[in-house]
């Protein structure tokens, strides 16, 4: 379990972690609270032909918010980053299979944002949480 928290006080990694956490919190919140994003999310689920519509419609945004919080505070951020990977792989799939412009109100049709997000999560997987994280605080205590 120590390795999951092991990290160095890197400000660049910390900034990456904070940005990724905020992105996930905002994405989940927008799907649940903003009408046009909720409609776009519905179009994505429907046109990509995902099963269990209701479960995914509500469950994924709630999961994104939870993952975002975990990553933002840097508490077992590697595990949070691990959850980001399948979500972003599915997002890439949606981007290449759904051609309705209403499905992507604030981003390009090309999967630029999901690929960038995958890269950001990969940094966390390799480097850990970085500066200003609970993981750094707790892992430095274990070394003493």
GINORZI-V761370 format. One record per pair of residues at least 4 apart in sequence whose ideal C-beta (glycine too) atoms are under 8 Angstrom apart, sorted by the first residue. I is the first residue (numbers start at 0). J is the second residue. D is the distance in whole Angstrom. If there is no record, write none. Layout:
# GINORZI-V761370
((I & J & D) (I & J & D))
This chain:
# GINORZI-V761370
((0 & 4 & 7) (1 & 5 & 6) (1 & 138 & 7) (1 & 141 & 6) (3 & 75 & 6) (3 & 77 & 5) (3 & 78 & 7) (3 & 134 & 8) (4 & 75 & 7) (4 & 77 & 8) (4 & 127 & 7) (4 & 128 & 8) (4 & 134 & 4) (4 & 137 & 6) (4 & 138 & 4) (4 & 141 & 8) (5 & 127 & 6) (5 & 134 & 8) (5 & 138 & 5) (6 & 12 & 7) (6 & 73 & 8) (6 & 76 & 8) (6 & 126 & 7) (6 & 127 & 3) (6 & 128 & 5) (6 & 129 & 6) (6 & 132 & 7) (6 & 134 & 5) (6 & 135 & 5) (6 & 138 & 6) (7 & 12 & 7) (7 & 126 & 7) (7 & 127 & 7) (7 & 129 & 7) (7 & 135 & 8) (8 & 13 & 8) (8 & 129 & 7) (8 & 130 & 5) (8 & 135 & 6) (9 & 13 & 6) (9 & 126 & 6) (9 & 129 & 4) (9 & 130 & 6) (10 & 14 & 6) (10 & 129 & 7) (10 & 130 & 5) (11 & 15 & 6) (11 & 129 & 7) (12 & 16 & 6) (12 & 122 & 6) (12 & 123 & 7) (12 & 126 & 5) (12 & 127 & 7) (12 & 128 & 7) (12 & 129 & 3) (12 & 130 & 7) (13 & 17 & 6) (13 & 73 & 8) (13 & 128 & 7) (13 & 129 & 4) (13 & 130 & 3) (13 & 131 & 5) (13 & 132 & 6) (14 & 18 & 6) (14 & 129 & 8) (15 & 19 & 6) (15 & 119 & 6) (15 & 122 & 5) (15 & 123 & 7) (15 & 129 & 7) (16 & 20 & 6) (16 & 70 & 6) (16 & 71 & 7) (16 & 73 & 6) (16 & 76 & 6) (16 & 123 & 6) (16 & 128 & 6) (16 & 129 & 6) (16 & 132 & 7) (17 & 21 & 6) (17 & 71 & 6) (17 & 131 & 7) (18 & 22 & 6) (18 & 119 & 7) (19 & 23 & 7) (19 & 67 & 8) (19 & 70 & 5) (19 & 80 & 8) (19 & 83 & 7) (19 & 116 & 7) (19 & 119 & 5) (19 & 120 & 7) (19 & 123 & 7) (20 & 24 & 6) (20 & 67 & 5) (20 & 68 & 7) (20 & 69 & 8) (20 & 70 & 4) (20 & 71 & 3) (20 & 72 & 7) (20 & 79 & 8) (21 & 25 & 6) (21 & 67 & 7) (21 & 71 & 6) (22 & 26 & 6) (22 & 67 & 7) (22 & 116 & 7) (23 & 27 & 6) (23 & 63 & 5) (23 & 64 & 7) (23 & 66 & 5) (23 & 67 & 3) (23 & 70 & 6) (23 & 83 & 7) (24 & 28 & 6) (24 & 63 & 7) (24 & 64 & 5) (24 & 67 & 4) (24 & 68 & 6) (24 & 71 & 7) (25 & 29 & 6) (25 & 67 & 8) (26 & 30 & 7) (26 & 60 & 8) (26 & 63 & 5) (26 & 67 & 8) (27 & 31 & 7) (27 & 59 & 8) (27 & 60 & 4) (27 & 61 & 7) (27 & 62 & 7) (27 & 63 & 3) (27 & 64 & 4) (27 & 67 & 6) (28 & 32 & 6) (28 & 33 & 8) (28 & 60 & 7) (28 & 64 & 6) (29 & 33 & 5) (29 & 36 & 4) (30 & 36 & 5) (30 & 37 & 6) (30 & 40 & 5) (30 & 59 & 7) (30 & 60 & 4) (30 & 63 & 8) (31 & 37 & 7) (31 & 57 & 8) (31 & 60 & 5) (31 & 61 & 8) (32 & 36 & 8) (32 & 37 & 8) (33 & 37 & 6) (34 & 38 & 6) (35 & 39 & 6) (35 & 104 & 6) (36 & 40 & 6) (36 & 104 & 7) (36 & 105 & 8) (37 & 41 & 6) (38 & 42 & 7) (38 & 101 & 7) (39 & 43 & 6) (39 & 101 & 6) (39 & 102 & 5) (39 & 103 & 7) (39 & 104 & 5) (40 & 44 & 7) (40 & 56 & 7) (40 & 60 & 7) (41 & 45 & 6) (41 & 56 & 7) (42 & 46 & 6) (42 & 97 & 7) (42 & 99 & 5) (42 & 101 & 6) (42 & 102 & 4) (43 & 47 & 6) (43 & 93 & 5) (43 & 97 & 6) (43 & 102 & 5) (44 & 49 & 5) (44 & 52 & 6) (44 & 55 & 6) (44 & 56 & 6) (45 & 49 & 8) (45 & 52 & 7) (46 & 96 & 8) (46 & 97 & 5) (46 & 98 & 8) (46 & 99 & 6) (46 & 102 & 7) (47 & 92 & 7) (47 & 93 & 5) (47 & 96 & 5) (47 & 97 & 6) (49 & 55 & 6) (51 & 55 & 6) (52 & 56 & 6) (53 & 57 & 7) (54 & 58 & 5) (55 & 59 & 5) (56 & 60 & 8) (57 & 61 & 6) (58 & 62 & 6) (59 & 63 & 6) (59 & 86 & 7) (60 & 64 & 7) (61 & 65 & 7) (62 & 66 & 6) (62 & 82 & 7) (62 & 86 & 8) (63 & 67 & 6) (63 & 86 & 7) (64 & 68 & 7) (65 & 69 & 7) (66 & 70 & 6) (66 & 79 & 5) (66 & 82 & 5) (66 & 83 & 6) (66 & 86 & 8) (67 & 71 & 6) (68 & 72 & 6) (69 & 74 & 6) (69 & 75 & 7) (69 & 76 & 7) (69 & 78 & 7) (69 & 79 & 4) (70 & 76 & 5) (70 & 79 & 4) (70 & 80 & 7) (70 & 83 & 8) (70 & 123 & 7) (72 & 132 & 7) (72 & 133 & 6) (73 & 128 & 4) (73 & 129 & 7) (73 & 131 & 7) (73 & 132 & 2) (73 & 133 & 5) (73 & 134 & 5) (73 & 135 & 7) (74 & 132 & 8) (74 & 133 & 4) (74 & 134 & 7) (75 & 79 & 7) (75 & 134 & 7) (76 & 80 & 6) (76 & 123 & 5) (76 & 127 & 7) (76 & 128 & 4) (76 & 132 & 6) (76 & 134 & 6) (77 & 81 & 6) (77 & 123 & 6) (77 & 124 & 6) (77 & 127 & 6) (77 & 128 & 8) (78 & 82 & 7) (79 & 83 & 7) (79 & 123 & 7) (80 & 84 & 7) (80 & 120 & 4) (80 & 121 & 8) (80 & 123 & 4) (80 & 124 & 5) (81 & 120 & 8) (81 & 124 & 7) (82 & 86 & 7) (83 & 87 & 6) (83 & 116 & 7) (83 & 117 & 7) (83 & 119 & 8) (83 & 120 & 4) (84 & 88 & 6) (84 & 117 & 7) (84 & 120 & 6) (85 & 89 & 6) (86 & 90 & 6) (87 & 91 & 6) (87 & 113 & 5) (87 & 114 & 8) (87 & 116 & 5) (87 & 117 & 5) (87 & 120 & 7) (88 & 92 & 7) (88 & 113 & 8) (88 & 117 & 8) (89 & 93 & 6) (90 & 94 & 6) (90 & 110 & 7) (90 & 112 & 8) (90 & 113 & 4) (90 & 116 & 8) (91 & 95 & 7) (91 & 110 & 4) (91 & 113 & 5) (91 & 114 & 7) (91 & 117 & 8) (92 & 96 & 6) (93 & 97 & 5) (93 & 102 & 8) (94 & 103 & 8) (94 & 108 & 7) (94 & 109 & 7) (94 & 110 & 4) (94 & 113 & 6) (95 & 110 & 7) (97 & 102 & 5) (97 & 103 & 8) (98 & 108 & 7) (100 & 108 & 7) (103 & 107 & 7) (103 & 108 & 6) (106 & 111 & 7) (106 & 112 & 5) (107 & 111 & 6) (107 & 112 & 8) (110 & 114 & 6) (111 & 115 & 6) (112 & 116 & 6) (113 & 117 & 6) (114 & 118 & 7) (115 & 119 & 6) (116 & 120 & 6) (117 & 121 & 6) (118 & 122 & 7) (119 & 123 & 7) (120 & 124 & 6) (121 & 125 & 6) (122 & 126 & 6) (123 & 127 & 7) (123 & 128 & 7) (127 & 132 & 8) (127 & 134 & 6) (127 & 135 & 8) (127 & 138 & 8) (128 & 132 & 3) (128 & 133 & 7) (128 & 134 & 4) (128 & 135 & 6) (129 & 135 & 7) (130 & 135 & 7) (131 & 135 & 7) (132 & 136 & 7) (133 & 137 & 6) (134 & 138 & 6) (135 & 139 & 6) (136 & 140 & 7) (137 & 141 & 7) (138 & 142 & 7) (139 & 143 & 7))
